[in-house]
């Protein structure tokens, strides 16, 4: 595990800690909560970037690329 030293706004800290308390999660779950939140945000931003990069792609072309990717994955699965 890696330790981060972060500065968080007090309002954010209170909101997260209250949420964890209300959902009956343990105070030590703060690290897990932050880890999941960061992962979710990275995924959201990655998806947005890919959508932006492919915004000019027609639905037919997108489907063809998806079909090719699935066929490749199936052919290259051990």
C-alpha positions in Angstrom: 0.0 0.0 0.0 1.0 3.6 -0.6 0.2 6.4 1.7 -1.0 9.8 0.4 -0.8 13.0 2.3 -3.8 15.0 1.0 -5.4 18.3 1.9 -9.2 18.0 1.7 -11.7 20.8 2.4 -13.4 20.5 5.8 -16.8 20.3 4.2 -15.8 17.4 2.1 -14.3 15.6 5.1 -17.5 16.1 7.1 -19.6 14.9 4.2 -17.6 11.7 3.6 -17.3 10.9 7.3 -21.0 11.4 7.8 -21.8 9.2 4.8 -19.5 6.5 6.1 -21.1 6.7 9.6 -24.7 6.6 8.2 -23.9 3.6 6.0 -22.5 1.8 9.1 -19.0 1.6 7.6 -16.0 1.6 9.8 -13.8 4.7 10.1 -10.9 2.8 8.5 -13.0 2.4 5.4 -12.1 6.0 4.5 -9.1 4.7 2.6 -11.2 2.2 0.7 -13.8 4.8 -0.1 -11.2 7.2 -1.5 -9.5 4.4 -3.5 -12.9 3.4 -5.1 -13.8 7.1 -5.8 -10.5 7.7 -7.5 -10.7 4.6 -9.6 -14.3 5.5 -10.6 -13.3 9.0 -11.6 -10.3 7.8 -13.7 -12.6 5.4 -15.5 -15.2 8.1 -16.0 -12.7 10.4 -17.5 -11.2 7.7 -19.7 -14.6 6.8 -21.1 -15.3 10.5 -21.7 -12.0 10.9 -23.6 -12.7 7.8 -25.7 -16.2 9.1 -26.5 -14.8 12.4 -27.5 -12.1 10.8 -29.7 -14.8 8.7 -31.5 -17.6 11.3 -31.7 -17.3 11.4 -35.5 -17.6 7.6 -35.8 -20.9 6.3 -37.3 -22.8 3.8 -35.3 -22.2 1.2 -38.1 -18.4 1.8 -38.0 -18.5 1.6 -34.2 -20.4 -1.7 -34.3 -17.9 -3.1 -36.9 -14.9 -2.1 -34.7 -16.6 -3.7 -31.6 -17.3 -6.9 -33.6 -13.7 -7.1 -34.8 -12.5 -6.6 -31.2 -14.7 -9.3 -29.8 -13.6 -11.7 -32.6 -10.0 -10.9 -31.9 -10.5 -11.5 -28.2 -12.2 -14.8 -28.7 -9.5 -16.0 -31.1 -6.7 -15.0 -28.7 -8.1 -16.4 -25.5 -6.1 -19.1 -24.1 
